[in-house]
Amino acid sequence: MRENNFLCPKCRCQLVPNKKIVVLARPAEGPSGLLLLSPELGEYSATTHSAFKLSEGQKVDIFCPVCHEDLGDYKDHKNLARVIMVDTRGEEYDIVFSEIIGQRCTYKIQGEKIESFGEDADLYTNFWGEVPKY
Ligand SMILES: [Zn+2]
């Protein structure tokens, strides 16, 4: 079965070389590192190397690991980052997620349609206006 592809919005490189989305995470202090995210929307396992530790509630800035573009500040919201997902039918979506470690919210956006995932999706309800429930 073909799987969804995830792309950098800037350089459109593939962010899933194998099973996980790879992004560069930069904490406010200390060194940056690679962060692996699940391509399953609503599935929040995140992996880093044992030498690169992030803690719950910590804010990071997310960058493309290839072109180093800042993927954060989605529509000027300081906590939200964006990647592009192309599904198996070739449909393209914005995938917006929180840059705060441990915050479980993801939004799949195509035009006016917003689908939300994760138990913390309501956190940004004010930002989105009415978030539809599925
Ligand atoms: Zn890029």
Residues whose N, C-alpha, C, O or C-beta is under 5 A from the ligand:
A	BS01	ZN	C8 K10 C11 R12 C64 V66 C67 H68 E69
